[in-house]
Each structure stands twice: as C-alpha cells, then as structure tokens.
Amino acid sequence: MAQIKLHNTKTRQKEIFEPIDAANVRLYLCGPTVYDRAHIGNARNVIMFDVLYRLLRHSYGDDHVTYVRNFTDVDDKINARAQGSGRSIGEITAETIGWYLDDMAALGNLEPDHMPRATQYIPQMVSMIADLIARNHAYAADGHVLFAVDSYADYGALSGRSLDDMIAGARVEVAPYKRNPMDFVLWKPSDSVAPGWNSPWGYGRPGWHIECSAMAYELLGPSFDIHGGGNDLMFPHHENELAQSCCAVPDGGFANVWLHNEMLQVEGKKMSKSLGNFFTVRDLLDRGVSGEVIRFVFLSTHYGKPMDWTAQKAQDAEKTLRKWRTLSAGIEPASCAAPDVLACLSDDLNTAGAIGVLHQLAAQGDAAELLAGARIMGLLLPQMGDWATTVDVDLSAFAAALETARVAAMKSKDFSQVDQMKAMLTGAGVEVRMSKAGVDLLPSAGFDATKLEPSP
C-alpha cells in the first residue's frame, strides 16, 4: 500500500494520512444547496473527493470506506425559488437533487455511501443545539438560538483569520439579540410561508452550519478522518461547524484532516453571469462536451491550485482521450494501477502528475497499465465512452467560417449563407450547435467528408 499524504488545512502542511480506524475510513464532503443546476465550479470538489474515495477504497478495501455527501434542502434560496415560481419546496428540491445526481454521474463520479438531506435530520440538530445551550456555548434570544463564539477559544484557528477579517468575511449581521456580532445562528423562527419545525425555542428552522455537524455526528461519529469542500467554505461554514461540533461533543475531535480545493475560472476570468462566462455542468453536456472530457480537464490541475477552464483545454482533452480509448480498445486492464500513478495520487492527490504518467504509458504502448491507471481516476470507464464513437476530425475552420457568417447575418438580417453552410454540414453528418458561447460542430459516426465543400 502506497503511503498517502494529504495537505491538512488545519495544520497547513502535508501529513501522512493515518485513519482513526483502518477498517472504517470516514470522509464527509459538504454538498449542494438544491435550488438550481450545479455550475461547473460546484463539480470540482466532487471530482476531487471521488478520486480520494477511489484511492482509499483501493488502499483499504471497498467495504472499509464510508463517504458522506449531504444535500442542503432547507435554505432561504430554496424558499425564494419556491415563492417566485409558485412550486412547492419539495418539488423543487426533489427535481434539483435528481439533476445533480445525473450531472455528477455523467462526470464519472461514484455515488457516496450516504447522501443525507438536511430535513431528514432536524431532530438531531435540535438535540445538538440543546446540548450546546446546556454547555453554555449557545443561548436563546428573541426566537433565535445563537452560538456564542467567545465560548470557544480556538475559533478562527482553522481559517487562520483575525477577528477583523472574520467580521468582514462573514458579512456579520447586526442584530439586537446578539451578544457578540460574530455569534451565528443555530435556529431561527419561521413565518407561515417558510418551512419550519416545532422546537423548544418555538416554530422555526435550523441555521446552515448546524446541519453538517448533526449529520456528520449521526453518520460518522464524534471523530472522523477527512472533511472537505471548496476554500470558499473554509470561513465561515467550516469554522462554525468545527466550533459547534467540538463544543457539543467535547470528547470528539470532529475531522482530523481538512481538504479545501481552490476556485475555478473560465478563460482566465472569474466565472460570472455578468461576464457571460457562467455555465452549468448541464450546459457543457448539452453542448456536446462529454463528462469524461470535463473530468479530464479538472484532473489536469491539482485541486489546491486555481483552475482555468478553457475551450482549448477541452479540445486537447478530447483528442487525448480518443487516442487512449483507441489504444486500449479490447484490452483488459492490468490487475493493479502502475506504481507511478498510485504514487502521484498518494501524494496529496496529484492528479496532474498521474495524468503525466498516463501519457508516458500511452507513448510506450502499455495499454493495460494505461487502462488500470486511468480507471482509478475515473477515466476510460466503459460506461463513459459513447461520446468517443464519433469521428475525430478537425472542423475548426468550418466552425470559424460559420461564426463569421452568423455575425455578418446578425447585422444584415440575411441568414441565407448561414443556412446554406448549416445544410452542407448537416448533410455531411455534422451536428451543428450554435449558442451565445459560439459554434460547436460535432461529427457523427456516419460523417462523410466527401460531402463537405473545400475548407474555408
């Protein structure tokens, strides 16, 4: 077994991973708030944890790893979506969870062992809040229950923030019922519109942070091995989770290792709806970018570094995966992934380094080792290869010409040339997809290059 090392946010250094119980390695990933489609940034920590899950299963055995990823299905964003659409909260959350699971599966991710919904664990949250009050770490005020930050001496240690930084980062709500501006909500009152449950403090609903503490305790115990999420969750969410969990269960340590992935950009810029570069996983899939290609692009950058999604990277990934699938067609994978692949993955999930090893194996023509190494990373899986049955052909010149013609047509209002080019491409077996993001040309298995006019 290769020795696994992980960068622990808690200690700010890479450490040898030593599970609490090698017979039951336990990890928790903060999941989505289910009110809309997952954008591509949401997929990064899912893919990261999926590789970790596969590596731990390989090292300790499939039956000795427990992976939990939650769904936040009670939240003000969900309430607003329900009120704005006239649909029920249950209908929205059920639909969104279905979307999420479909999209994450399309990226080659295994389903966790447990996928709890916050609304299924309200009694456990109420019990934990009551314990915090009893231990003088929380107090009830004006229908709310708040965690008393100054009751936990180590508050801020995980994120390494000063009090001023924490106040600025948390966008602290000034409220008369707070003893300290940094105190955060564990329970809040609900009106007749918002969802709610009866509690010792009145009809209400939980705050965001308490749900993960309660679900992790219920499913993984007072101490478990690894907790993760995007670095945007480090503060205040994870800081608050750690504080309330350690105070509610002082004999436990909550998570031993904290993993945080860096954020994602698109073509060198922060992803933003205002910049027109915001898109969901489903947007990419619907535009013909396969889940395997998306996964490859994500794995090409270490999780701890900022990642830049570009169209060029997706094209390069597609070409590489086509070559690898052709090389490994009809081949049985080696009984174990190459030691160099495992060594990279065991070194703080160095997926970029592991892909470099796969390139070397492909260059050597070692298809069996290539296949085994790729599959432990969730690549070259049999169920993910349908996209690769299409023909590998360079249609970039035609795409550029069609985009130029479309821009001209938008000004002249004469779309005859655009229609002619689309008809020619379609007749040759090319699917034409046009959107604000550009033109995508996807040759099918029945592509016939002889039906194309000379390249522009």
Sequence and secondary structure as in RCSB ss.txt:
>XXXX:A:sequence
MAQIKLHNTKTRQKEIFEPIDAANVRLYLCGPTVYDRAHIGNARNVIMFDVLYRLLRHSYGDDHVTYVRNFTDVD
DKINARAQGSGRSIGEITAETIGWYLDDMAALGNLEPDHMPRATQYIPQMVSMIADLIARNHAYAADGHVLFAVD
SYADYGALSGRSLDDMIAGARVEVAPYKRNPMDFVLWKPSDSVAPGWNSPWGYGRPGWHIECSAMAYELLGPSFD
IHGGGNDLMFPHHENELAQSCCAVPDGGFANVWLHNEMLQVEGKKMSKSLGNFFTVRDLLDRGVSGEVIRFVFLS
THYGKPMDWTAQKAQDAEKTLRKWRTLSAGIEPASCAAPDVLACLSDDLNTAGAIGVLHQLAAQGDAAELLAGAR
IMGLLLPQMGDWATTVDVDLSAFAAALETARVAAMKSKDFSQVDQMKAMLTGAGVEVRMSKAGVDLLPSAGFDAT
KLEPSP
>XXXX:A:secstr
    EEEETTTTEEEE   S TTSEEEEE   BSSS  BTTHHHHHHHHHHHHHHHHHHH GGGEEEEE BB   
HHHHHHHHHH   HHHHHHHHHHHHHHHHHHTT    SB  BGGGGHHHHHHHHHHHHHTTSEEEETTEEEE GG
G TTTTTTTT  HHHHHHHHT    TT SSTT EEEEEE  SSS  B  TT SEEE HHHHHHHHHHHHH SEEE
EEEEEGGGIIIIIHHHHHHHHHHSTT  EEEEEEEE  EEETTEE  TTTT   BHHHHHHTT  HHHHHHHHHT
S TTS EEE HHHHHHHHHHHHHHHHHHTT    SS  HHHHHHHHBT  HHHHHHHHHHHHHTT HHHHHHHHH
TTT S GGG GGGGS     HHHHHHHHHHHHHHHHH   HHHHHHHHHHHHTTEEEEEETTEEEEEE TT  GG
GS    
